Amino acid sequence: MKYATLHLSAILWLSLCALTQAKEVRLYTQRHYPADKEFFAQFTKDTGIEVKVIKAGANELLTRLESEKAAPQADLFITTDAGALDRADAAGLLDKLNNKTVADRIPAGLQGKNGTWVPITMRARVIVYSKERAGKNLPKTYEDLADSQWKGRVLIRSSSNAYNQSLLASILAAEGRDAALAWAKGVTANMARPPQGNDRDQVRSVALGLGELAVVNTYYLGLLENADDPKDRAARAAVGVIFPNQSGRGAHVNVSGAGIVKGAKNRPHAVALLEFLTSKKIQASYQKMTSEFAVAEGIKPEPLQAKWGTFKPDLTSLHELAGHQEEAVKIFDLAGWK
Ligand SMILES: [Fe+2]
């Protein structure tokens, strides 16, 4: 009788635990887009799984994951840089995903080489030019931006920006240190002004006549085109888009991607969220709402993306960014790129 009572109370306790244990996925993310918030709310509505979000820079999140290694406080890690995901992988912070549904949706060349992360969206770093003033002899490669014919005509943001560091890391991976340093020096010499502002500001400045070429991530062209401010829409309309290095290694691309944290308490829920974010419906919604490229196969580009044209991405350098990021920062300093 005593045993039966014990047994019963144990069952009661266990079912109480099941009832009270939160159905949740704890997310560390570098992304800060309103669209993400909407998708997470939709996921919670569909599955009953809460998404608890902590936002910070990639390095801060990596430090945090490292310090919590013994008792992980996150289930899923999302960044806007393949290099940061590879650094997390190299530090042993991520688990293999082992999920066929997700893996089968995405081209292998875009997925982490060790099976520990998958992309969610992709962006290219492109050159834009003034349709009115840049002339006919337009650049075809990133290397052309360093050509002296563009002296005083190039607009590009600061070297402390991760997008430029990732671009220089890709040049380091493809061309080596000497070429990368020469390129950084050449571009610095060609700048129309000391680096300032964000990607969108460079496009606005081309439209204002402050320079003829700018470097920008593709989705910002979408954001300008869809902007409420007519000046922003006019700035977008004033520039043409060049996907660089199309007869060589391809245009520099980076991804927003996600990896399951090693030891994640809510692994099945984290996997469910990844299945949701890589589904056809959400992939198409990313394109519509953030103008990033879908990574799942078979998603048609939005009309405003189709206008940019099709392009060949540099998928080799994408997987070599982690090893070159530190050196990229040093080279920017050596070149005097503020
Ligand atoms: Fe951005």
Residues whose N, C-alpha, C, O or C-beta is under 5 A from the ligand:
A	BS01	LIG	none
